[in-house]
Amino acid sequence: MSNIVAIIGGGASGIIAAYAAIKVDAKVILLEKNEKLGKKLYITGKGRCNITNDCDINTFLENVPRNEKFLYSALNYLSPSALRNLLESLNCPTKLERGRRVYPESDKASDVTRAFENAIRCADIRLNSRVAEIDVKNAGVKGLMLTDGEYIPCNAIVVATGGLSYPSTGSTGDGYIFAKQVGLEVIHTSPALVPIELSDDWVKKLSGLTLKNVLLTALVDGKEVFSKQGELLFTHFGISGPIAIALSSHITGIEAHRIDICLDMKPVLDTYTLMNRLQRECDENGSIQLNTLMQSYVPKSMVDILLELSDVYEKTKLAHLSNKDRWSIVNTLKSIPLHFEKLRPFEEAVITRGGISVDEIDPSTMQAKKISGLYFAGEVLDVDAYTGGYNLQIAFSTGALAGKSAAEYVGGKE
């Protein structure tokens, strides 16, 4: 058996798969259709590359809303701390920032790519190379065909082609095509970790406004599926910001009419505490207009919108505010309805929801259960997590495990 491991895709999962395979003495051919390796890495973390999240495995899995148990073996093989140690050994020191986010000490994504490039120089790295087809016979890998007609014989292949997010970086769903060609199930794909479009006209008036420490909640068919406190950004089309991005992963692929979203402007105060506060301030400041008082509850640009949603006249004197009006304001503050229209497209998505079914893959090796010698890693799999370094760690962990397993399969050292 040839000890060649062919790796399709030179992103995070592909380059670490190459590194892991080389460490097990396999010969590696790394095929990347772009003009350079790690193209998507260059845009992660706004160019700084949020490598991972410095937490234990249980905490990590709590931040994976999709098929988290599948990742247990991969994360045990290459944990966040192990990844940091590996990069340190490759002369790419890291640093810890807010939210346990880990970045290269230099703040340059290019240093992460360069560290792995230097470590895999002995590999046969072929840029601008596109794979047309994987050759499988008798439920085993035999080789692959490039689009230029070249056939590469090999007994192990790691598919690390990414998903559909940021297609300008080369993530165009090639891995799904390869999987379908050999009879593997591919779960319907949709954008995740992406801004949300709303049908509410008033939202456009607030474009650019950032709210902090608010609570965003979503229900599907009347059942709560998400509730998170944090930062929210209004845009010309709807909402973005950390909690909106996180919410998108829980509603992607679901019909709009089944989704109800609401915004709590005062999550630290319950309804009755808020009502008592409003009542007290009305009693103490009877001559003041309502819209003036409301500036202490919400940003100034939001006051008129809040009162319109509450159906209360903004210039009402506090002394003339009825009990019904006060309850209407309080209830609106605690639950502003946001009407979901759709998610933004893949071009704006951080990650892809869906992909190759984890039921098709052995989580202890990343090998396809039905086809010997065929491995999958990274975003091509139906696994996704929240922002904060989790998705890149998943790419590194599954890639490292796939590369090591593929090398052992073709006869490398154990």
N, C-alpha and C positions, 0 to 999 in steps of 0.2 A: 504493500500500500504506500502510495506517495505521501510524504509528510508535508504537503503544501496545504496551507489554509488560505483561501481566497476571501477577502473581506470587501463587501460592497458598501461603500459609503465612508467618507473620511471626516465625519463629524465627531462629536464627543465619544459616542459609543464605538465608532469605527476605529479611531486612533488608539483608544485604550484597549480595544480587542486585539489590535495588532501588537501592542506592547505586551499584553498578557500572553499571547501566543508565542511571541519570540522568547519570553522567559521560560517557556516549556520546550524550547529548542525546535519549534516548527519553522518551516520556511513560509514567509508571508508575502502574499501579493495583495496590495491595498489599491482598490479601484475607486477613484473619485471623479465624478463627472464635471466638477467645477475646475477652475484654473488653480485653486489652492485648497489646502486642507482647512478644516475648521471654520468654514465661512459663516456658519450660523453662530458659532461661539463669539465671533467678533461683535455681534449685536446684543448678546445677552447682558443683562445688568447695565443697559445703556452704554455698552462698550467696555464696562469694567469687569464683566464676567462674574456673576454670582455663582460661584463654583458649587457650593453646597450649603447645608444648614447644620451648624454644629450642635447636634442633639443626639440623644440615644435612639436606638432603633424603634422602641415603642412610641416615643414622641414623634419620630419621623413618620411612622405608619399612621398616626392620628391625622396627619396632614395629607394623606393620600385617599381621596374620596372614591377612587375607582380601582378595584381589585388589589387592595393593599396586601392581602395575605400572600399573593403570588410573589411579592418582592422579598420575602423573609430570607430566603437562601442567598440571594444576590447581595442584600445589605449586610448579611453576616460575612460574606466573602470580602466585600469592600465597603466598609462603613464610612460615615463622614470623617471620622478621625483618621481612619486608615488612608483615605484619599488625601487628606491634608499632609500626612506623613510622606505619602508617595510623592506629592508635588514638591515637598521640601527636599526629598532625596534627588529630585530632578532639577534642583536649583531654581525652583519657583516657590519661594516662601509665600505664605498666606497670612491674612489678618482677619480678625473678627469684628463685626460691626453690629448695629442695632438689629434686633430680631434674630440674633444668632447667625446672621448672614455672613458667609465667608467669601472673601475676594482675594485676588492676588495682591501681594503687598505693594506692587507697582501701580495698581489700578488699571492695568493694561490686559485686556483679554488676549492680545497677541502673545503675551508671555506664557500663557497656559498652553496654547497651541504649539509654540516654539519648544516648550519643554518636552512635549511628547514627540514632536518631529525629530528632535535630537536623539531621543531614546529609541526611535525605530528606524534609524538610518540604514540598517542592514536589510530592511524590507524592500521589496520591489514595489515602489510607489509609482502608480501610473495616474497622472492627472488627465483631465479631459477625456476620460474613458467611460463609456456608457455600456452597461450590461443590457443585452436584449432578452436573454432567456437563461434560465437555470436548467441544466441537464440532469434529470433524475431517471434512473432505471432501477427496477426491482426494489423500489422503496429505499434507494440510496443515492447519494450525490455522486455524479461522475465528472461534472465540469460545468462550465458556463460559456455562453457565446456573447461576444461583444457586438455592438451595432455595426462595427466596421468589418464584421465577418470573422474575426479571429476567435478561435476556440481555445480555451484554457482548461486543460484537464486538472482536476483536483478532487480530493475525497472529502473535503469539508469546506463549507461556505458559511460565513457569518453575514447575514443581511442586516445592515445598520444604516438604512437609507432615510431615516426620519419619517415624519408624517406629512401633513399638508400645510402646517402653519409656516408663515414667511416663505411662500413659494419662490420668491426672488433669490433665496439662498440655495435653491436646488431641491427643496422638499416638495416633490410633486407626486408622491404616492407610489413610487416605483416598487417599493417592497410589497405593497398590497397586490400588485399585479403578479409579482413572482409567487406570492403565497397562493393566489387563486389558480395560477398555472399548474401548481403541484397538488391542488385539491384541499388546501387548508381553508378553514372558515375565517372570513374577514368581517368583523362587526362594523355596522354602518358608522361612517366617520362624520364628525361635526366639529366646529370650532369650540375650544374651551379656553378659559382664562382670557376673556375677550370683553370689550365694552358692550353695553346693552342699549338698544334703541327702544324709546318709549313713544307712545302716541299722544302724550300730554303736551298740548301747545305751550303751556306756561313754562315748561322746562327750558325752552329755548331762551327765555328772558333771563335765565340764571346761568347761562353758559359762562364757564370760567370760575364759578363760585365753588370753593372747597368747604365742605363741612367736616368738622372733626368730632369724634366721640359721639356719633349717631349710630342708631341700630337699624340694620336692614334685615327684613324678614320676608321669606317667600313661602307660599303654600302651593302645592300641586294637588288638584282635586280636593281642596279643603284641608289637606294634611301638610303640616309644617315640614319643610325639607331643608330649610336654611335659616339661620338667625345669627348675625355676627355684628359686633360693635367695632367701629373704627372710622376710617376716613373715606369720604365720598366726594366725587367731583361731578358737577353738572356740565354737560357738553351741549353743543348745538343739536345733537341727535338724541340725547338721553343721559345716561350716567356712566361714569368710569370711576377710577380710583380703586384702592385695595379691596374694599368689601364688595363692590360691584363686580370686579374681576373674579373674586372668589365665588360669588353667587352664580356666575355664568356656568361654572362647572356642574352645578346642580340642576340646571334647567335646560342645558343644551339638548337639542333633539326632541323637546317636548312642545306640543302645540300651544300657541299663545293663549287660546281660550281656557286652558286648564291651569294657567299660572296667575296667581295673585301676589303682588308685591306691595309692601308698605314700609314707610320710613318713620321711625320714632326719633323725634328731635331731642327728646329729654329722657333717654333710657335709664338714667340714674334715679329718676323720680317716678313713683307710681302715680296713677291717675288722681287719687284722692289728695296726695301731698301736693301735686301740681295745682289742683283745684283750690286747695286752701291757700296756697301762695297767691294765686291770682285774685281770690276773694279779698285777702288781706290788703293787697296793693290797690285794689279798686276802692276799698273803704278808706285808705289813707290818702289817696290821690284823686279824689272824685272829679276835680276840674280838668284833669289832663285827658287829652284825646287818646283813644285806644291805640292808634298807630304809633304813637310816641312810646307808650309802655311796651309794646311788642318788640321794640328794638333791643330790649334787654332779654328777650326770649329767643329771637332768631336774627340772623344778619339783616341789616337794613334793606338790602335789595330783595329780601324774601318776605317782608312784612305784608305788603299789599296782596301778594299771592296767597299767603297763609290765611289772611282774613277773607279773601274771596272764596277760598276753599271751605272756610268755616261758615260762609254765608252771613257775615257780620259786617256792618258798615264801618269802614276804617276810621271815620272821624267822630264816632260815638264817644261822648264823654263817659269816663269810667263810672261816674255816679249813676248814669242812665243805662248801664249795661245789665241786661236781664240775666237771671240765673240760667236760662236756656242758652243765651249767647255765650256765657262763660263756659258752660259744659261743651258747647260746640267747638270753642277754641281749644279747650284742653284735649278733647277727643281727636281733633285734627293734629295738634302737636304730637300726640302719642301714636298717630296712625295716618300719615299722609298716603293716600293711595297712589301708586305708580302703575301705569298701564303698559304692560310688556307688549312689544311689537315683534322684535326679533333680535338676534345677536348680530354683531358686526361680522364681517367676512373673515375667511382664513388669513387674508393678508394682514389682519390686525390681531390675530390670535397668538397667544404665547405657546399653546400646545394643542394637540389634536385629541379629541375624545373618540374612542373607537380604534379600530385597527385589527391586527391579528389576534384572534381569540386566545386568551390565556389557557383555555382548555386544550388547545392544540400543542402547548409547549410544556416541557418538563422544567419546572421552576428551579430544580437543583443543578441544571446544566444549561438551560436555554435552548436545548435541542428540540426540534419538532418531534412529537411522539410517533408520527407516522413515517418519518423519513430520516434515516440514519445519516449523520453528517451535515444536516441542515440546521443552522442556528439563527436566532433572531434576537436583536437587542435594541434598546432605546425607544424612541417615540413611535416606531412602527408597531409596537405592541399596544394592546388595549389596556394601558395603565396611564393614569395621569394624576398629578398632585397640584397643590396650591403653589403660588409664587413664594419665593424666599430661598431658592437654591435646591428645592426638593426635586424638581424635574431633571435638572442637570445631574444631580447625584444618581438618580435612577438610570440615566443614560450611561454614566460611568460604571455603576455597579453591574448592570446587566451586560454591558459591553465587556467588562473585565472577565466576568464569569463565562460568557459565551466564548471569548477568545481562548481562555485557559482550557475550557472543556473541548473545544474544537481541536486544539493542539494535542491534547491527550488522546483524543479519538484517532488522530492520524499517526500516532506512535511516538509522540513526544514523551519526555520523562514525566513521571507522576509527581 
